[in-house]
Amino acid sequence: MSCEYHIDAARRCVFTRCWGDLTDEDLLGHQRSITAHPGFDPMMSQCMDYRDVLQVSLTTEGVRALAVRSSFDARARRAFVMNRLVLKGLARMYQVIANVSDETLRIFESREDAFEWIALEPGAEWPGGKPDWSSEG
């Protein structure tokens, strides 16, 4: 899998995009990198776009590890954009293990709906330019 994120300090949001084969290793690397990044604040919102994931190789152990070590504060709004049932099921598993409410983590099928829910301005766009981190190096 490939995964990347942009930390947008002005909008107080982390924008994450994943594509290809979704694996434990890449998501755990993503999580470690965000936590260590000097521009990251655990109270930032997050929009995580999984719509280009082609294969899901996550394990229940990987989901559990992600949930117990979450980088984000339990009060931070997080929007997961996904269009596959298996991903939605894994997101719900993450949510239960991490003890995160529907008030702070929601699943959407479009970026527009996710952006609206995390209170980004109407017509907001995904950040351009070089990401702050990428699993591709």
N, C-alpha and C positions, 0 to 999 in steps of 0.2 A: 504494500500500500504506500501511497504517498499522502503526506499530510503537511499542512503549513498553517501558520497563523500570523496575523498582524495585530499588534497592540496599538489601538487608536486612543491615545491619552485624552485628546480633545473631546471625543465622544464617549469616553470611559467605557470602552467595549473591546473585547478580544474577538476577532473574527477568525474562525478556524474553518478550513476546508479540507476534506479528505476525499480520496478517489482511489480506484483500483481495488486491491485486496485489503480489506480491513483486518489488521492483526493486533494482538495484544502488545507486541513489541513497539510498534509505531505509536500507538496511543499512550503507552506508558512513557515513551521518550518525549512525546508531546507534553504530557503532564509535568514531567521533571523539568523540561525546558521553560515552561510558563512559570512554574514556581520559582525558578532561579533567576528569571529575567528581571533586571532592575526597574523596568517600566511597568511591571505588573502590580496591580492592587487587587487583593482577593474580593473586594467589593465591586469590582467592575462587572458589567454585564458580559455575556458571551453569546455569540451566534455561531453555531457549529453546523456547517452544511455538509451532509453526507449523501447528497443526491447522486454523486458520481461514483459511489462505491459499487463495484461490480461483483465482488465476492466477499463473503463475511467469514473470516477465520478467527473471530474472537472466541475465547473460551469463557466459561462461567468463572473460572479462577481469575482471568484477566479483568473481567467486569468487576468482580469483587475487589481486586487490588486497586482499580481505578476509583471505586466508590469510597473505600476506606481512607484513601489518601487524597481526596479531592483538593484541588488547588484553590477553589472558590469558596467564599464564605457561604453558609447555608442560606443567607438572606439575599445573595446576589441573583439577579434574574438571568436565566440561561434558556436560550431557545435552540432546540435541535431541529434542523430542517432535514427531513428524510421522507423517502417515498417507497420504502420497502417494509413489509410487515415484520420481517425478522429483525430489522434494525429497531423498529418501534418496540418490539418485545424486549430487546436487550437494553434499550433506553429506560423502559419501565423497571427492569430488574435493577439497573444502576440506581434509579431513583429510590426504590424501596430500600436497598442496601445502604445507600448514603443518607437515608432518612430526610429526603428533600421533598418539600410539599409541591403541589400543583401551583401554588402561588408563586413559586420561584423557578420551576422548571416545567417547560411545556414543549410539546412536539408539534411541528407545523409541516406543511407540505410546500410552502412557498416562502422565499426570503422576505417578500413584502409583508406577509402576515407576521413573521418572526420579528422583523424590524419594528413594526408598529407596536407589538407587544412589549419589546424592550425599550420602547419610547425613543426610537431614533426618528429624526425628522422625516416628513413625507418625501418620497422620492430619493431617499438615501441610497448611496451606492456602496458596493463592496470596495474596500481599499485597494488601490492599485500599487504598483511598484514592487520592489523586492520585499518578501516577507521577513518578519523578525526571526523566524525559524522555519526550516523545512526538513522533513525526514530525508530529502534527497541531497542534503548537504549545503 
